[in-house]
Amino acid sequence: MLIVPEDHPPSAVRGNQEGTVGVHLTVTAGGKVSDCAVRQSSGAQILDITTCKLLGRRARFTPALDAAGKPTEGHFDHVVRWKIAARWEVNIQLPRKVDSRARP
């Protein structure tokens, strides 16, 4: 996975910011991202910026080929859904005294 739950910016988690970011990536002939344009904002600038930053750093592609079969610049559209990971807390309270006469 290119983006994992741990990538959610702490300030966005504190602000309970979630959303979907749609991006248009420009990919070099070497398969690396050279540009990232937000096409659909999540509504939270930190999520939009983080999406482009992480995809630019981590994404690698098989380059597009031109008519002669040589690697060339290409484009890729992608959507990232930022959702705050659920945190489960279990609070089990046991009875202080068990009544041996109690029946289920």
Residue pairs with C-beta under 8 A, 6 or more apart in sequence:
2 54
2 55
2 58
2 59
3 51
3 54
3 55
3 58
3 80
5 83
5 85
7 50
7 54
8 82
8 84
8 85
9 46
9 47
9 50
11 46
12 18
12 44
12 46
12 47
12 50
12 82
13 84
15 44
16 84
17 42
17 43
17 44
17 46
17 47
17 82
18 42
18 44
18 47
18 82
18 83
18 84
19 41
19 42
19 43
19 44
19 47
19 81
19 82
20 40
20 42
20 79
20 80
20 81
20 82
21 38
21 40
21 41
21 42
21 47
21 48
21 51
21 79
21 80
21 82
22 38
22 39
22 40
22 77
22 78
22 79
23 36
23 37
23 38
23 39
23 51
23 52
23 55
23 77
23 78
23 79
23 80
24 36
24 37
24 39
24 75
24 76
24 77
25 33
25 35
25 36
25 55
25 59
25 75
25 76
25 77
25 78
26 33
26 34
26 35
26 36
26 37
26 73
26 74
26 75
27 33
27 34
27 61
27 63
27 64
27 73
27 74
27 75
27 76
28 34
28 63
28 73
29 63
29 64
29 70
29 71
29 72
29 73
30 63
30 71
31 60
31 61
31 62
31 63
31 71
32 59
32 60
32 61
33 55
33 56
33 59
33 61
34 73
36 51
36 52
36 55
36 56
38 48
38 51
38 52
39 77
40 79
41 48
42 48
42 51
42 82
44 82
47 82
51 80
51 82
55 78
55 80
61 74
61 76
63 71
63 72
63 74
64 71
64 72
64 73
64 74
65 71
65 72
66 72
